[in-house]
Amino acid sequence: MSSQTKQSFTIGSRKSQLALIQTQQVHDELKAAFPHFSFPIISMSTIGDKILSKPLYQIGEKSLFTKELEIALEKRTVDLVVHSLKDLPTSLPEGMSVGAILRRENPKDAVVIKKGLEAKKLEDLPSGSVVGTGSVRRVAQLKRKFPHLVFQDVRGNLNTRLTKLDAPEGVYSALILAVAGLVRLGWSDRVSQILEKTTILHAVGQGALAVECRADDTQLQEMLAVLEDRDTRLRCTAERSLLRILEGGCSVPIGVYTQLIETHDSNSGKSEQLSARKKRVLRLSALVAKAANILGKRVADILINNGANKILDRLKETKKMELTQTD
């Protein structure tokens, strides 16, 4: 590593319990790798945390869960911020960089059934049952397979949503949540059903944590390499490339599924992997990163050639009309 000029790096985080758990994970891994450095944590609320009266797609704002953190990063109030990668826009502010992407937790979606109900999965719920989710991606896919269910928006952190679900007088029979969030909070026992890719495709970057920092902070960039997971970076790079071309976000129902298949035809590839393991640092070559980007773009181009852009344009127009009616 280059000559060290700082001994303390401040980490920025959202205030939710899940965000702080995720940030603590990054803190602990950095502290283990660099025990003589300090990594204090500062938490703050974002636009998405503050506006709970509207569905996410109706807020009409990008960077719902990242903007305030990135402002603090730009002002050097913090040196790095921890995001759920699915919340991080595909185009970062000028001067910012994704310094590391950690190993991905299960990216699939889970069904959580209301306590006291006999149902174990969505198929068991009677017609008219209300399923809570704030994701248009989830609703768009699940409505096709479960037309007899009613999908209704639910906002708040996971604790709040689970409280609304289990309330005796509550309207919800089930929630759709990310498996990763439930696992990280220690609530795996609440998972009633994990939805397979044949039922629903997960969100871009779902299950992965990203660490954003200033692009010119070379010292920190080198340190963050200890957090990097090569396989997750490749998969998420391809997913984010697709999303960037389709210009998606919380307002459009874009789901993905990626799988990394290793090949061992190249001796250079083998030696690179062995070297990376030996150093316990996973680095991507520019060539491999470019290939992942190209893959995502090619898939997006295929979708556009098959009419995806027309569908997305109609959805965007629908969103504009809804925003006008609610303003």
Secondary structure as the mmCIF struct_conf table of DSSP 4:
data_model
#
loop_
_struct_conf.conf_type_id
_struct_conf.id
_struct_conf.beg_label_comp_id
_struct_conf.beg_label_asym_id
_struct_conf.beg_label_seq_id
_struct_conf.end_label_comp_id
_struct_conf.end_label_asym_id
_struct_conf.end_label_seq_id
HELX_LH_PP_P HELX_LH_PP_P1 SER A 2 GLN A 4
BEND BEND1 GLN A 7 GLN A 7
STRN STRN1 SER A 8 SER A 8
HELX_LH_PP_P HELX_LH_PP_P2 THR A 10 THR A 10
STRN STRN2 ILE A 11 ARG A 14
BEND BEND2 LYS A 15 SER A 16
HELX_RH_AL_P HELX_RH_AL_P1 GLN A 17 ALA A 33
TURN_TY1_P TURN_TY1_P1 PRO A 35 HIS A 36
BEND BEND3 PHE A 37 PHE A 37
STRN STRN3 SER A 38 SER A 38
STRN STRN4 ILE A 41 MET A 44
HELX_RH_AL_P HELX_RH_AL_P2 ILE A 47 LYS A 50
BEND BEND4 SER A 53 LYS A 54
HELX_RH_AL_P HELX_RH_AL_P3 LEU A 56 ILE A 59
BEND BEND5 LYS A 62 LYS A 62
TURN_TY1_P TURN_TY1_P2 LEU A 64 THR A 66
HELX_RH_AL_P HELX_RH_AL_P4 LYS A 67 GLU A 74
TURN_TY1_P TURN_TY1_P3 LYS A 75 ARG A 76
BEND BEND6 THR A 77 THR A 77
BEND BEND7 ASP A 79 ASP A 79
STRN STRN5 LEU A 80 SER A 84
HELX_RH_3T_P HELX_RH_3T_P1 LEU A 85 ASP A 87
BEND BEND8 LEU A 88 LEU A 88
BEND BEND9 THR A 90 SER A 91
HELX_LH_PP_P HELX_LH_PP_P3 LEU A 92 PRO A 93
TURN_TY1_P TURN_TY1_P4 GLU A 94 GLY A 95
STRN STRN6 MET A 96 ILE A 101
HELX_LH_PP_P HELX_LH_PP_P4 LEU A 102 ASN A 106
STRN STRN7 ASP A 109 ILE A 113
HELX_LH_PP_P HELX_LH_PP_P5 LYS A 114 LYS A 114
TURN_TY1_P TURN_TY1_P5 LYS A 115 GLY A 116
BEND BEND10 LYS A 121 LYS A 121
HELX_RH_3T_P HELX_RH_3T_P2 LEU A 122 ASP A 124
BEND BEND11 LEU A 125 LEU A 125
HELX_LH_PP_P HELX_LH_PP_P6 PRO A 126 PRO A 126
TURN_TY1_P TURN_TY1_P6 SER A 127 GLY A 128
STRN STRN8 VAL A 130 GLY A 132
HELX_RH_AL_P HELX_RH_AL_P5 VAL A 136 LYS A 145
TURN_TY1_P TURN_TY1_P7 PRO A 147 HIS A 148
BEND BEND12 LEU A 149 LEU A 149
STRN STRN9 VAL A 150 GLN A 152
BEND BEND13 GLY A 156 GLY A 156
HELX_RH_AL_P HELX_RH_AL_P6 LEU A 158 ASP A 166
TURN_TY1_P TURN_TY1_P8 PRO A 168 GLU A 169
BEND BEND14 VAL A 171 VAL A 171
STRN STRN10 TYR A 172 ALA A 178
HELX_RH_AL_P HELX_RH_AL_P7 VAL A 179 ARG A 184
TURN_TY1_P TURN_TY1_P9 LEU A 185 GLY A 186
HELX_RH_3T_P HELX_RH_3T_P3 SER A 188 ARG A 190
STRN STRN11 GLN A 193 ILE A 194
HELX_LH_PP_P HELX_LH_PP_P7 LEU A 195 GLU A 196
TURN_TY1_P TURN_TY1_P10 LYS A 197 THR A 199
HELX_LH_PP_P HELX_LH_PP_P8 LEU A 201 LEU A 201
STRN STRN12 HIS A 202 HIS A 202
HELX_LH_PP_P HELX_LH_PP_P9 ALA A 203 ALA A 203
TURN_TY1_P TURN_TY1_P11 VAL A 204 GLY A 207
STRN STRN13 LEU A 209 ARG A 214
TURN_TY1_P TURN_TY1_P12 ALA A 215 ASP A 216
HELX_RH_AL_P HELX_RH_AL_P8 THR A 218 LEU A 224
HELX_RH_3T_P HELX_RH_3T_P4 ALA A 225 LEU A 227
HELX_RH_AL_P HELX_RH_AL_P9 ARG A 230 LEU A 246
TURN_TY1_P TURN_TY1_P13 GLU A 247 GLU A 247
BEND BEND15 GLY A 249 GLY A 249
TURN_TY1_P TURN_TY1_P14 CYS A 250 SER A 251
BEND BEND16 VAL A 252 VAL A 252
STRN STRN14 VAL A 256 VAL A 256
HELX_RH_AL_P HELX_RH_AL_P10 ASN A 267 LYS A 279
TURN_TY1_P TURN_TY1_P15 ARG A 280 ARG A 280
HELX_RH_AL_P HELX_RH_AL_P11 ALA A 286 ASN A 305
TURN_TY1_P TURN_TY1_P16 ASN A 306 GLY A 307
HELX_RH_AL_P HELX_RH_AL_P12 ALA A 308 THR A 326
#
